[in-house]
């Protein structure tokens, strides 16, 4: 039987070395001289050591100080890998993958039966990308520690210090992966669920976990878990995660009324057990248990008389993820109620007219969870839908007393929100002063342009703070007023000088201009200049304080309408008598 070429070369080298040694020994014995008397001992001088392999250009000398040494290298059998008969003994006698496979054929895939998923360095014959050829500090002669070596290419797996998956944290990548390749994706040692099941048997074994997900063979653990990234190793069940498989789930952004946990991506709020019972709470026996955790206002199931609620069948009426209907109803409310209470929708026997305005008529007065709480007083009934309208520190008296029908006489009619003409309806209760000067919104009956009809955080049910409200129309005056001294010294702002609805004075002043000013500026001297009794030559009307001062503020001292001579010259021209004299 012929030996392989490598073995033949080793045998030739060994025989040559033995023959050479015997010839050298024989020659030394034949030519040895007669011993002479022993001379006086001289100090010992260590002989110069022979040149090392590295000094001869043949590569590093045998190393035994490192933890792991390649056996042929440690034994000095360099010829096992190098072509010692060739012109360059540092060269291998063949391709590196062929040389390595001669000894390590059991550790690598059979080239005649290639695996589906090969490690790229191995498939390209780059063994030295991962292994040192002679010696090193790591097992398998790896060039670096396993985790550091793998992360050199697989940076997406993160740094080892960030991991908490035990096998990854210990750098034991080979517990799950085969370094050279396998028939499993990601070079797994076995099918993924089988590998994970060696440690996580209670989650994987359907006989133990009774999980629907465990019975679905097409589901792989890595679809939900990242085995390398600690931050995602055990993720919360989120909508983004679930929709990768449950692609028929609606997009929460496209739903008018999404269920809040679903909209927030908090699937685990309702489906807390991913492995053991992911269908919870679909079963009717657990629906109310799940829903009542958040919807405590629905009371306990035992207190219900509505059959579907009493049975815990919340999903008969509601969609757990959301819908385009209020309250996440599976369809319009009247259709749901009609499916059981068809006789109650006879127009001659029931007040269902709120439907004409697309309002949830049934639940305006009836509680779908506790039907015994029906026929509630009108204010509570209205508040179920119009809570935002009646919330505020200042409430309209009819709202406060629950007398919604005093303003909405057609509550059960065709248009329950319709009022009579607003101005007429408001003045039935609010008797306002009369006068020839009217505020335009009041004159045209647009009371709601300034007031909220139900409640407000402002006094007098104003829609906004007074200056903001007035500024919507009188922007220039309110803007200048904000910079004047009046802004900090007049407590009621606009209402300190003006009436809101109608009056007898220009600009809806509470009184004649000077009387309004003198309400605060008592005994204020004005010198020789007249402030009344004539006509304002510039603005028209009666001469008054506001002829020279702008009560809404200016950039001039004392809120004067102009500064210095410009103010005087606006009325007094040169070569003419004073205005007061001309007007006599």
C-alpha positions in Angstrom: 0.0 0.0 0.0 1.5 3.3 -1.1 1.8 6.1 1.4 0.5 9.6 0.7 3.0 12.0 -0.7 3.2 13.9 2.6 4.0 10.8 4.5 6.6 9.7 2.0 8.4 13.1 2.4 8.4 12.7 6.1 9.8 9.2 5.9 12.6 10.3 3.6 13.5 13.1 5.9 13.6 10.8 8.9 15.7 8.1 7.2 18.1 10.7 5.9 18.5 12.2 9.4 19.2 8.7 10.9 21.8 7.8 8.3 23.6 11.1 8.6 23.8 10.8 12.4 25.3 7.3 12.2 27.9 8.3 9.7 28.9 11.3 11.8 29.2 9.2 15.0 31.4 6.6 13.2 33.7 9.2 11.8 34.3 10.8 15.2 35.2 7.4 16.8 37.7 6.4 14.1 39.7 9.7 14.2 39.7 10.2 17.9 43.3 10.9 19.3 44.9 9.2 22.3 43.7 11.0 25.5 46.2 13.4 27.1 46.5 14.4 30.7 43.6 16.4 31.9 44.5 20.1 31.7 43.7 22.7 34.4 40.0 23.5 34.2 39.0 26.7 32.5 35.9 28.7 33.1 32.8 27.3 31.3 31.6 29.3 28.3 28.2 28.4 27.0 28.2 27.5 23.3 26.5 29.7 20.8 23.1 28.2 20.1 22.4 27.1 16.6 20.3 29.6 14.5 16.6 29.2 14.9 14.1 28.5 12.2 13.0 32.1 12.2 16.7 33.2 11.8 17.1 30.9 8.8 13.9 32.3 7.2 11.9 29.2 7.8 9.3 30.7 10.1 8.9 30.8 13.9 10.7 28.3 16.1 8.5 25.8 18.1 6.6 27.7 20.9 5.6 26.0 24.1 4.9 29.0 26.3 1.4 29.7 24.8 -1.7 27.9 26.0 -2.4 26.2 22.7 0.1 24.8 20.2 -0.5 23.2 16.9 0.6 19.6 17.4 2.8 19.2 14.3 4.4 22.6 15.1 5.0 21.6 18.7 6.5 18.2 17.6 8.8 19.9 15.1 7.1 18.2 12.2 7.1 21.2 10.0 7.0 19.0 7.0 3.4 18.0 7.8 2.3 21.4 6.4 5.4 22.9 4.6 7.1 21.8 1.4 10.6 21.2 2.9 11.9 19.8 -0.4 10.9 22.8 -2.4 12.9 26.0 -3.0 11.0 27.8 -0.3 10.4 25.7 2.8 8.1 28.4 4.2 5.5 27.6 1.6 2.8 25.0 2.2 2.9 21.9 0.1 -0.7 22.6 -1.1 -3.7 25.0 -0.8 -4.3 25.9 2.8 -7.7 24.3 2.9 -6.4 21.1 1.5 -3.4 21.1 3.9 -5.7 21.6 6.9 -8.3 19.1 5.7 -5.7 16.3 5.7 -5.8 16.2 9.5 -9.1 18.0 10.3 -11.3 16.3 7.9 -13.7 15.3 10.7 -14.1 19.0 11.8 -15.2 20.4 8.4 -17.9 19.7 5.9 -17.2 17.1 3.2 -16.3 19.0 0.0 -18.0 16.2 -2.0 -21.2 16.9 -0.1 -21.3 20.6 0.4 -23.7 22.0 3.0 -26.4 24.6 2.1 -25.0 27.4 4.3 -21.2 27.6 4.3 -19.1 30.1 6.4 -17.7 32.4 3.8 -14.0 32.3 5.0 -14.1 28.5 5.0 -15.8 28.3 1.6 -13.0 30.6 0.2 -10.2 28.5 1.8 -9.3 31.4 4.2 -8.7 29.2 7.2 -6.1 31.7 8.5 -8.7 34.4 8.8 -9.9 32.6 11.9 -7.0 30.3 13.0 -3.4 30.7 13.8 -1.2 28.1 12.1 1.4 27.5 14.9 0.4 28.6 18.4 -1.8 31.0 20.3 -3.7 31.9 23.5 -7.1 30.6 22.4 -8.6 27.2 21.9 -8.8 25.9 18.4 -5.9 28.3 17.7 -8.4 31.1 17.1 -6.8 34.4 16.3 -9.0 36.1 18.9 -11.4 35.1 21.7 -14.5 33.6 20.1 -16.9 36.5 20.7 -14.4 39.1 19.6 -13.5 37.1 16.6 -17.1 36.7 15.5 -18.0 40.3 16.2 -15.2 41.4 13.9 -17.5 40.6 11.0 -20.9 40.3 12.7 -21.0 43.8 14.2 -24.8 43.8 14.3 -24.6 41.4 17.2 -23.3 44.1 19.4 -20.5 44.1 21.9 -20.2 41.2 24.2 -20.5 43.4 27.3 -24.0 44.3 26.2 -25.3 40.8 26.0 -27.2 38.8 28.6 -28.1 35.7 26.6 -25.8 33.3 28.6 -24.2 31.6 25.6 -23.5 34.9 23.9 -22.3 36.5 27.1 -19.8 33.7 27.6 -18.6 34.0 23.9 -19.9 30.4 23.2 -21.1 31.1 19.7 -20.4 27.5 18.7 -23.1 26.3 21.1 -25.7 27.3 18.5 -23.7 27.7 15.3 -21.2 25.5 13.4 -18.2 27.5 12.5 -17.6 26.1 9.0 -21.2 25.6 7.8 -24.3 23.5 8.1 -27.6 22.7 6.3 -29.5 25.0 8.6 -30.0 28.8 8.1 -27.4 30.9 9.9 -25.2 27.8 10.2 -27.3 26.5 13.1 -26.2 23.2 14.6 -29.8 21.9 14.2 -33.2 23.4 13.3 -33.7 26.6 15.3 -36.5 25.5 17.5 -34.5 22.4 18.4 -31.5 24.4 19.4 -33.5 26.9 21.4 -35.5 24.0 23.0 -32.3 22.5 24.6 -32.5 25.4 27.1 -36.0 26.7 26.7 -38.0 23.5 26.7 -41.0 24.9 28.6 -41.6 27.5 25.9 -40.9 25.2 22.9 -42.5 21.9 23.8 -46.2 22.1 22.9 -47.0 19.4 25.4 -45.7 21.6 28.2 -46.6 25.1 27.1 -49.9 24.3 25.3 -49.1 27.3 23.1 -50.6 27.9 19.7 -47.4 29.4 18.6 -45.5 26.3 19.7 -47.7 24.2 17.4 -47.0 26.4 14.4 -43.9 24.8 13.0 -43.3 27.6 10.5 -42.8 30.1 13.3 -39.1 30.5 14.3 -38.0 31.9 17.6 -35.8 34.5 15.9 -38.9 36.1 14.3 -39.7 37.6 17.7 -36.4 37.2 19.7 -33.0 38.5 18.8 -30.6 36.0 20.4 -27.6 38.3 20.2 -28.9 41.8 21.2 -29.6 42.0 24.9 -32.0 44.9 24.5 -34.2 42.8 22.2 -33.6 39.3 23.5 -36.9 39.2 25.4 -38.9 42.0 23.7 -42.3 43.1 24.7 -45.0 41.9 22.4 -45.6 45.0 20.2 -47.8 45.7 17.2 -44.8 46.1 14.9 -43.7 42.6 16.0 -47.0 40.9 15.7 -48.0 42.3 12.3 -45.0 40.6 10.7 -47.1 37.5 10.8 -50.6 38.9 11.5 -50.6 41.0 8.5 -54.4 41.3 8.4 -54.5 43.4 11.5 -55.7 46.9 10.7 -53.4 49.9 10.6 -54.1 51.8 13.8 -53.3 55.1 12.0 -56.1 54.4 9.6 -58.7 53.7 12.3 -60.9 56.5 13.5 -61.3 54.8 16.9 -58.3 52.5 17.6 -58.1 50.7 20.9 -55.5 52.7 22.8 -53.2 49.8 23.8 -53.3 48.7 20.1 -52.6 52.2 18.9 -49.7 52.5 21.3 -48.3 49.1 20.2 -48.9 47.5 23.6 -50.3 44.2 22.4 -49.1 42.5 25.6 -51.6 44.5 27.6 -54.3 42.2 26.3 -52.1 39.2 25.2 -49.7 38.9 28.1 -48.6 35.3 27.4 -47.0 34.9 24.0 -46.0 31.2 24.5 -48.6 29.7 26.7 -51.8 31.3 25.6 -51.4 33.9 22.8 -55.1 33.6 22.0 -56.1 35.2 25.3 -58.5 37.0 25.6 -60.3 35.8 22.4 -62.1 33.1 24.4 -65.4 34.3 25.7 -64.6 33.0 29.2 -61.7 35.4 29.5 -62.9 38.5 27.6 -64.5 40.3 30.5 -61.5 39.4 32.7 -59.1 41.1 30.3 -61.4 44.1 29.6 -62.3 44.9 33.2 -58.6 45.3 34.1 -58.8 48.7 32.4 -62.5 49.4 32.0 -63.3 49.3 35.7 -66.2 51.6 35.2 -68.1 48.7 33.6 -68.3 47.1 37.0 -67.9 43.4 37.7 -69.6 40.9 35.4 -71.9 39.6 38.2 -73.5 43.1 38.4 -74.5 43.1 34.7 -77.9 42.2 33.2 -77.0 42.8 29.6 -76.8 39.2 28.4 -73.6 39.6 26.2 -71.9 41.4 29.1 -73.0 38.9 31.7 -71.5 36.2 29.5 -68.3 38.1 29.2 -68.6 38.4 25.4 -67.3 41.9 25.0 -66.1 41.2 21.5 -69.7 40.7 20.3 -70.0 44.5 20.2 -66.4 45.7 20.4 -63.3 45.1 18.2 -60.3 44.6 20.4 -58.0 46.4 18.0 -60.3 49.3 17.0 -62.7 50.3 14.3 -64.1 53.3 12.5 -67.0 53.3 15.0 -67.0 55.1 18.4 -66.1 52.9 21.3 -64.4 50.5 18.9 -67.8 49.0 18.0 -67.8 46.3 15.3 -70.4 48.2 13.4 -72.7 51.3 13.9 -74.4 51.3 17.2 -77.9 51.2 16.0 -77.1 48.1 13.9 -75.6 46.4 16.9 -78.6 47.2 19.1 -81.1 46.3 16.4 -79.6 42.8 16.1 -81.1 42.0 19.5 -83.6 44.9 20.1 -85.3 45.2 16.7 -88.7 45.9 18.3 -87.3 48.9 20.2 -86.5 50.7 16.9 -90.1 51.3 15.9 -90.3 55.1 15.3 -93.8 55.1 16.8 -92.7 53.5 20.0 -89.3 54.9 20.8 -87.3 58.1 20.8 -84.6 57.2 18.3 -84.5 60.5 16.5 -80.9 61.3 17.7 -79.9 59.0 14.9 -81.0 61.6 12.4 -78.0 63.7 13.6 -75.7 60.6 13.7 -75.5 60.6 17.4 -75.2 57.4 19.5 -78.9 57.6 20.5 -79.1 54.4 22.5 -76.1 55.0 24.8 -77.1 58.7 25.3 -79.6 57.4 27.8 -78.9 53.7 28.2 -75.8 52.1 29.6 -74.9 49.1 27.4 -73.1 47.4 30.4 -75.5 48.1 33.2 -78.9 48.5 31.5 -80.7 49.1 34.8 -79.2 52.5 34.8 -81.6 53.8 32.2 -83.8 56.9 32.2 -81.1 59.0 33.8 -81.6 62.7 34.2 -81.0 64.8 31.1 -77.8 66.4 32.2 -76.1 63.1 32.8 -77.5 61.7 29.6 -76.1 64.7 27.6 -72.8 64.5 29.4 -72.1 61.0 28.1 -71.6 62.6 24.6 -71.1 66.3 25.3 -68.8 66.2 28.3 -66.3 68.5 26.6 -69.0 71.1 26.1 -70.1 71.4 29.7 -66.7 71.3 31.4 -65.5 74.6 32.8 -65.4 76.7 36.0 -68.2 78.8 34.7 -71.3 76.9 33.7 -74.5 78.1 32.0 -77.2 77.9 34.6 -79.4 75.5 32.5 -76.4 73.2 32.1 -75.6 73.4 35.8 -79.2 72.5 36.7 -79.5 69.8 34.1 -82.2 71.7 32.1 -80.7 71.1 28.7 -84.2 71.1 27.2 -84.7 74.8 28.1 -82.5 75.7 25.2 -82.9 72.5 23.1 -86.7 72.0 23.0 -86.4 69.3 20.3 -84.2 66.9 22.3 -86.3 64.0 21.1 -87.3 65.6 17.9 -85.8 65.4 14.4 -83.0 67.9 15.3 -82.2 67.7 19.0 -79.3 70.1 18.8 -81.3 72.7 16.9 -82.2 76.0 18.8 -84.5 78.8 18.0 -82.8 81.9 16.7 -79.9 82.3 19.1 -80.3 86.0 19.9 -84.0 85.5 20.6 -83.4 82.5 22.7 -80.6 84.2 24.8 -82.6 87.3 25.4 -85.5 85.3 26.8 -83.4 85.0 30.0 -80.7 87.6 29.5 -82.5 91.0 29.6 -79.8 93.4 28.2 -79.7 97.2 28.3 -81.1 98.9 25.3 -79.4 101.7 23.4 -78.8 103.0 19.9 -75.1 101.9 19.7 -74.9 98.1 19.3 -72.0 95.7 19.2 -72.2 94.2 15.7 -72.1 90.5 16.9 -74.9 91.3 19.3 -76.9 93.1 16.6 -76.7 90.2 14.2 -77.5 87.6 16.9 -74.1 86.0 16.9 -73.9 85.6 20.6 -71.7 82.4 20.3 -69.0 84.5 18.6 -68.1 85.8 22.0 -69.8 83.4 24.5 -69.8 79.6 25.0 -73.4 78.4 25.5 -72.6 75.6 27.9 -69.4 76.2 30.0 -66.2 78.1 29.9 -63.1 78.7 32.0 -63.8 82.5 31.7 -66.3 84.7 33.4 -69.6 85.4 31.7 -69.0 82.2 29.6 -66.6 84.1 27.4 -64.9 82.0 24.7 -61.5 83.4 25.5 -59.9 85.8 27.9 -61.3 89.3 27.3 -58.3 90.8 25.6 -57.8 87.8 23.4 -61.5 87.8 22.5 -61.6 91.5 21.7 -58.3 91.2 19.9 -59.8 88.8 17.4 -61.5 91.8 15.8 -59.7 94.8 17.3 -56.2 93.6 16.8 -54.5 97.1 16.5 -56.1 98.4 19.7 -55.4 95.3 21.8 -51.8 95.2 20.5 -51.1 98.8 21.5 -53.0 98.4 24.8 -50.7 95.6 25.9 -47.8 98.0 26.0 -49.6 100.8 27.8 -49.8 101.5 31.5 -53.5 100.8 31.3 -52.7 97.1 30.7 -51.3 96.7 34.2 -53.5 99.2 36.1 -57.0 98.5 34.7 -58.3 95.3 36.3 -61.1 94.5 34.0 -59.2 95.4 30.8 -61.7 96.2 28.0 -64.8 95.9 30.1 -63.5 98.6 32.4 -64.4 101.2 29.8 -66.6 99.5 27.3 -70.0 97.7 27.4 -70.2 94.5 25.5 -73.6 94.5 23.9 -75.2 97.9 23.4 -75.2 101.4 24.9 -75.8 105.1 24.3 -72.2 106.4 23.8 -69.8 106.2 20.9 -67.5 103.2 20.8 -69.8 101.5 23.4 -68.2 103.5 26.2 -69.8 103.0 29.6 -70.2 106.8 29.8 -69.0 109.9 28.0 -65.3 109.8 27.4 -64.3 112.3 30.1 -66.5 110.6 32.7 -64.9 107.3 32.0 -61.4 108.8 32.3 -62.2 110.7 35.5 -63.4 107.4 37.0 -59.7 106.7 37.6 -57.9 110.0 36.9 -59.7 112.2 39.5 -58.3 115.7 40.1 -55.8 115.3 37.3 -54.7 118.9 36.3 -54.7 119.6 32.5 -53.4 123.2 32.6 -54.9 125.8 30.5 -55.9 123.5 27.7 -59.7 122.8 27.4 -60.7 119.2 27.5 -64.4 119.6 26.9 -66.9 122.0 25.5 -65.7 122.1 21.9 -65.3 119.9 18.9 -62.4 117.6 18.2 -61.0 119.1 14.9 -59.1 115.9 14.1 -61.2 113.0 15.2 -64.6 114.7 15.2 -67.1 114.5 17.9 -66.8 116.1 21.3 -63.5 117.5 22.5 -62.3 115.2 25.4 -59.4 113.6 27.0 -59.0 111.1 24.1 -58.5 114.0 21.7 -54.9 114.2 22.9 -54.5 110.8 24.7 -54.9 107.4 23.2 -56.4 105.2 26.0 -55.2 102.0 24.2 -51.6 103.1 24.5 -48.9 104.7 22.4 -45.1 104.9 22.5 -45.3 108.5 23.6 -45.3 109.7 27.2 -48.7 109.7 28.9 -50.1 107.8 25.9 -50.2 111.0 23.9 -51.3 110.6 20.3 -48.1 112.4 19.1 -45.1 113.8 20.7 -44.0 117.4 21.3 -45.0 120.0 18.7 -46.5 117.4 16.4 -49.4 116.9 18.9 -50.1 120.6 19.1 -49.7 121.2 15.3 -52.3 118.5 14.6 -54.9 121.1 15.7 -53.1 124.5 16.0 -51.6 125.9 12.7 -49.3 128.9 12.5 -50.9 132.3 11.7 -54.2 131.2 12.9 -56.0 131.7 16.2 -56.2 128.8 18.6 -58.8 126.1 17.8 -60.8 126.9 20.9 -61.0 130.5 19.8 -62.0 129.6 16.3 -64.8 127.4 17.4 -66.5 130.1 19.6 
